[in-house]
């Protein structure tokens, strides 16, 4: 087997270039994080997008903005509506090259405007701020790794598609089609730039994720004068919630969490509307199917109550990404490449989901935590390690070199799928 831990002159040149760019990468990430791009802050997302597009135009590639699909949402009135969001960034380079890669990331964050906006230097090379780690830092790592690869002599041997999305934190409903199209355009390998784990390790297998919005409708009545004439949607919802939570522990690896119950009002009115919103995770396709059938059965039990009707929306929008032979071969290649940087990388299975699930479901093996080193993501304590820009961009640049020069056989890895 080829020794992936040995550095070639092209590798040395790439690492030298990236070490010189470390502070520039940090500065760009901080600049990007100063613009709030919470998933539902459409104005902020659209304000940031031109900056993002201009940065990726530094590549030797075609860069374009593409409208996403409408995002379905169930409102507080129980009616499903659709909203539009900011564009999806699509990038295409050298589609005729023998090796093809699909790269992905997102520019939305979990932080609404006004909730977490300060950027602070914490000392010891750490910076704290919204989206620095998840994942504006990852986008910068992706960009600089590609620029470095394209500055080398093997550019024409490798082409790529990039999809950068505005809605990953809320499920990629607007951008899932773009992710699938890019993955199915001939890609051999997928690379996604979620942050690595705080230890520096990467994610291994990932569960699949679902969102269900279950709308229950009853009949209102005066709770004092004619309680018996009403049919409480909240009563039906309460029974449903108990059943849903009792699914936990029934199938290995499946978790169900009811996040909220909307509905009801004045205590002297029998409530005629309730909306149960839940998420579920499953480790493989069979478990996801079991979970969907179990949730459906509980919903059907709820609407079988006298005077109760309803609708069930949603399902498993991200399929599971379990380890298989192709994934393991890809993980081994990344691990061995990391040794060229003095890194001993592990791969840890996780219940978290990301765009790598979509790419895997489209038939492409994917490594999906190639982004910056940091931690405490999705909290006001989110931080990045400044020194890790060159480190993580170097890992990707060396991996691209090995794909291009054949030390990593991308077609053989994909064939294992």
C-alpha positions, 0 to 999 in steps of 0.5 A, spaced: 500 500 500 502 507 498 505 510 504 500 516 505 504 519 510 510 521 506 511 528 504 512 530 496 515 536 494 508 538 492 506 537 499 511 541 502 510 547 498 502 546 500 504 546 507 509 552 506 503 556 503 498 555 508 502 556 514 503 563 511 496 564 510 494 562 517 493 569 520 489 571 513 484 565 514 483 567 521 482 574 519 477 572 514 473 568 519 472 573 524 470 578 518 465 573 516 462 571 523 461 579 524 455 578 519 449 574 523 447 569 518 442 565 523 438 560 519 431 564 519 435 571 518 434 571 511 436 579 510 442 577 514 444 571 509 442 575 503 447 580 506 453 575 507 452 571 500 455 576 496 461 576 500 461 569 500 461 568 492 466 573 491 471 569 496 470 563 492 471 566 485 478 566 487 478 559 485 479 557 478 472 555 477 465 557 475 461 560 481 454 561 481 448 563 485 442 558 485 435 559 488 434 553 493 427 550 493 421 552 498 422 550 505 416 547 508 414 550 515 408 548 519 405 554 522 402 555 529 395 555 526 397 548 523 397 550 516 403 548 512 406 554 508 413 555 504 418 560 505 424 562 501 431 563 503 438 566 501 441 562 495 445 556 494 452 557 492 454 552 486 461 552 484 464 547 478 471 546 476 474 541 471 468 536 470 472 533 465 478 531 470 479 524 471 478 524 479 472 528 481 470 531 488 464 534 491 465 539 497 460 541 501 458 546 507 453 551 510 453 559 511 447 559 516 448 559 524 444 557 529 444 564 532 438 569 531 440 576 531 441 579 537 442 573 541 450 572 540 454 577 536 460 579 540 467 576 538 472 575 543 480 573 543 480 568 549 487 567 550 491 561 548 490 562 541 482 561 542 477 566 539 470 566 541 464 568 536 458 566 533 459 561 527 466 561 527 467 554 528 460 552 525 462 553 520 465 559 517 472 557 519 470 551 515 468 554 509 475 558 509 479 552 510 475 549 504 477 555 500 484 555 502 485 548 501 482 548 494 486 555 492 493 551 495 491 545 491 490 549 484 497 553 485 500 546 485 502 542 478 496 537 479 490 541 478 488 538 471 488 531 474 482 533 479 475 537 478 470 538 483 463 541 485 462 545 491 455 546 494 455 551 500 448 552 503 444 557 507 439 552 511 443 546 514 442 548 521 434 547 519 435 541 515 437 543 508 430 542 505 432 548 500 438 545 498 438 538 499 436 537 491 443 541 490 447 536 494 444 530 491 445 533 484 452 535 485 454 528 488 451 525 482 455 529 477 460 523 477 463 525 484 468 519 487 469 522 494 465 527 498 468 532 503 464 536 508 467 542 512 463 541 519 468 542 525 472 536 527 471 534 534 474 538 540 479 532 540 481 533 533 478 527 531 473 526 526 466 523 525 465 516 523 458 513 522 452 518 523 445 517 525 439 519 520 435 525 522 427 526 522 423 532 523 415 530 524 410 536 525 403 532 527 397 536 527 391 534 531 384 538 531 379 537 535 372 541 537 372 547 541 366 548 546 365 552 553 369 548 558 364 550 564 357 550 560 359 544 555 365 541 556 362 534 554 361 537 547 368 539 546 374 534 544 380 536 546 386 536 541 391 537 547 388 531 551 390 527 544 396 530 544 398 529 551 397 521 550 401 522 543 407 525 547 407 519 552 407 514 547 412 518 543 417 518 548 416 511 550 419 509 544 426 510 547 429 504 548 425 500 544 430 499 538 437 500 539 440 506 537 433 510 536 432 516 540 425 520 539 425 527 542 418 531 543 421 538 542 414 542 543 407 542 543 403 548 540 396 549 541 391 551 546 389 558 549 384 560 555 382 555 560 375 556 559 375 553 552 376 546 550 382 546 545 381 544 538 388 545 535 395 542 538 401 541 534 406 536 536 413 537 534 419 532 534 425 529 532 428 522 531 435 519 530 436 512 527 443 508 526 441 505 519 435 505 514 432 499 517 431 502 524 429 509 520 423 505 517 421 502 524 421 509 527 417 512 522 412 506 522 412 507 530 410 514 530 405 513 524 402 508 528 401 513 534 399 518 530 393 513 527 391 512 534 391 519 536 386 521 530 382 514 532 379 518 538 372 520 538 372 527 534 380 528 533 383 528 526 389 531 524 395 531 519 402 528 519 408 532 516 415 530 515 419 524 516 427 522 515 430 528 511 437 525 512 438 518 511 443 515 516 450 514 514 453 508 517 460 505 516 461 501 510 467 498 506 467 505 502 467 509 508 472 505 512 477 505 506 476 513 506 477 514 513 483 510 513 486 514 507 484 521 511 488 518 517 494 516 514 494 523 510 494 526 517 500 522 519 504 526 514 502 532 519 504 529 525 496 528 527 493 521 529 486 522 527 480 517 530 473 517 527 468 517 532 461 515 531 456 520 533 448 521 533 449 528 529 447 529 522 450 534 517 450 534 509 455 528 509 448 524 510 445 527 504 452 526 500 452 519 502 445 517 500 447 519 493 452 514 493 458 517 494 463 516 500 464 522 504 468 524 510 464 530 513 468 533 519 474 536 515 473 543 518 476 547 524 478 545 530 474 548 536 468 546 540 462 548 544 458 549 538 451 551 538 452 555 544 455 562 546 461 559 548 463 556 541 470 557 540 476 556 535 483 554 535 487 559 531 493 555 530 488 550 526 487 553 520 493 551 517 493 544 520 486 543 517 487 546 511 493 542 510 490 536 511 485 537 506 490 540 501 494 533 502 488 529 501 487 533 494 494 532 492 494 524 494 487 524 490 490 527 484 497 523 484 493 517 485 496 515 491 489 515 494 485 511 489 478 515 489 474 510 484 476 504 487 474 507 494 467 509 491 466 502 487 466 499 495 459 503 496 
